[in-house]
Amino acid sequence: MPNIGPLEIVIVLIIVLVIFGPKRLPEMGRSLGRGIREFKGSLTTDHDDEPKRVDSSTESKQVESSETTSDNKA
């Protein structure tokens, strides 16, 4: 299987330019860059999007304290 050389890359880029036009190429490049950046970010995070367990006793204390502060404001 032959390697892809610089000539083949230039031919592909010219074909893409002809198909999509000069107005659409920068937009496509930006969206491709955002997609790659988002993909890399999702791989390197420490899974922060997982829900954290909340102790029910802590949750009830928070609700009680917020109720008393709202009563004091009214």
C-alpha positions as CSV (number, residue, x, y, z in Angstrom):
1,M,0.0,0.0,0.0
2,P,1.6,3.3,-1.1
3,N,2.1,6.2,1.3
4,I,0.2,9.4,1.0
5,G,2.6,12.1,-0.2
6,P,2.4,15.8,-0.3
7,L,1.1,15.8,-3.9
8,E,-1.9,13.7,-3.0
9,I,-2.7,15.9,0.0
10,V,-2.6,19.0,-2.3
11,I,-4.9,17.3,-4.8
12,V,-7.4,16.4,-2.1
13,L,-7.3,20.0,-0.7
14,I,-8.0,21.4,-4.2
15,I,-10.9,19.0,-4.7
16,V,-12.3,20.1,-1.3
17,L,-11.9,23.7,-2.2
18,V,-13.8,23.2,-5.4
19,I,-16.6,21.3,-3.8
20,F,-17.2,23.5,-0.8
21,G,-16.0,26.9,-1.9
22,P,-13.8,29.4,-0.2
23,K,-16.6,30.8,2.0
24,R,-17.4,27.5,3.6
25,L,-13.9,26.2,4.3
26,P,-13.1,28.5,7.3
27,E,-16.4,27.5,8.9
28,M,-15.7,23.9,8.4
29,G,-12.2,24.3,9.9
30,R,-13.5,26.0,13.0
31,S,-16.1,23.4,13.6
32,L,-13.6,20.6,13.1
33,G,-11.2,22.3,15.5
34,R,-14.0,22.7,18.1
35,G,-14.9,19.0,17.7
36,I,-11.4,17.8,18.2
37,R,-10.9,20.1,21.2
38,E,-14.1,18.9,22.8
39,F,-13.1,15.3,22.1
40,K,-9.7,15.8,23.7
41,G,-11.3,17.5,26.7
42,S,-13.7,14.7,27.2
43,L,-10.8,12.2,27.3
44,T,-8.7,14.2,29.8
45,T,-11.4,15.1,32.3
46,D,-11.8,13.2,35.6
47,H,-15.4,12.3,34.9
48,D,-16.7,15.3,36.7
49,D,-20.1,14.9,35.0
50,E,-20.9,11.9,37.1
51,P,-23.5,12.7,39.8
52,K,-22.2,12.8,43.3
53,R,-23.9,11.0,46.1
54,V,-25.5,13.3,48.7
55,D,-26.0,12.2,52.2
56,S,-29.7,12.5,53.1
57,S,-29.0,14.0,56.5
58,T,-26.8,16.7,55.0
59,E,-29.5,17.5,52.4
60,S,-32.2,17.9,55.0
61,K,-30.0,20.2,57.1
62,Q,-29.4,22.4,54.0
63,V,-33.1,22.6,53.3
64,E,-33.9,23.5,56.9
65,S,-31.3,26.2,57.0
66,S,-32.5,27.7,53.7
67,E,-36.1,27.8,55.0
68,T,-35.0,29.6,58.2
69,T,-33.1,32.3,56.3
70,S,-36.0,32.9,53.9
71,D,-38.3,33.2,56.9
72,N,-36.0,35.8,58.4
73,K,-36.0,37.9,55.2
74,A,-39.8,38.0,55.0
